[in-house]
Amino acid sequence: MYMATAEHNSISMSSLNADALDISNYPNQVTDLVEEIDRLRMAMTKTFLQEHSFVADSVMELSRQLDLKINEYMKQVHVSREEVR
């Protein structure tokens, strides 16, 4: 049950890119953020599966890092879109 929940609730990169049709149109920094987000998401899922807890300190720390990177990604995509206009 835990594994199915973790995989179901994990953020997929396709959902991050739903508004961005092709990240290759964005600066390398955005592409790097996508890779970092995916790495953090996988690490958080793996840690959750080891800890069997959403509130374990290690899971929470990875979650915080992931939140920061997602926010950074969203800002970069927004800035990139504004520059195109």
N, C-alpha and C positions, 0 to 999 in steps of 0.2 A: 504494500500500500504506500509506504513512504516513497519508494522509488518512482512509482507512477505519479504521485502528487508532485514530487520535485521536478520531474521531467515535464509534466503538464503545466506547472506554474512558472517554469523558467522562461526568461525572455528570449524569444527567438530573434535572430538578426533580421529575418524577413519582416517582423513587426516593426523593428526600428527603421527599416528602409521602406516601409509602406508608402511614405510620402516622397521618398527619394527614389526615383525610378532607376537611376544608375549612379552609384556612388563614384564611378570613375570620372564623373563630371565635377567632382568636388576636389578640393586640395588634398594633398597626401596626408595632412593632419587628420582629416576626417576618416580616411581609409585606415590610418593607424589606430584611431579611436575605435572603429568597428572591430578591429582585431583584438584590441585590449578588452573591450566589452565582452567579446565572445570568450576570451581566455578567463576573465573574472567570473563570468556566468558558469562556465564549466567547472572552475575551481570551487565555486560556492555550492554547486550541485553535488560535487564529489564530497566536499566537506560535510554537507548536510547528511548524505548517505552514510558517512562514517560516524557522525555524531548522533544521528537519529533525533535531531532537535533543530527547530528553526531559531531558537533563542540561545544556542550555544555561542559563547564569545567569538569563536573562530568564524562561525557562520555569519554572525552579526557584523563583524569587521569586514568580511568580504562583501556583504550586502551594502555596507556604507560606501566602500570603494566603488562598487558597481553603480550605485546611485550617483556618485560624483561624476563618473565617466559618462553615464547616460545623459546627465545634465549638460556636461561639456559638449557632448556630441550634438545634442539638440540645439545648443547655442551656435555651434560651428555651422550646422546645416542652415540655420536661420540666417546667419551672417552671409554665408555663401549665396543663398537665394536672393538676399537683398542686393548683393553686388551684381548679380545678373540683371536685375531690373534696371 
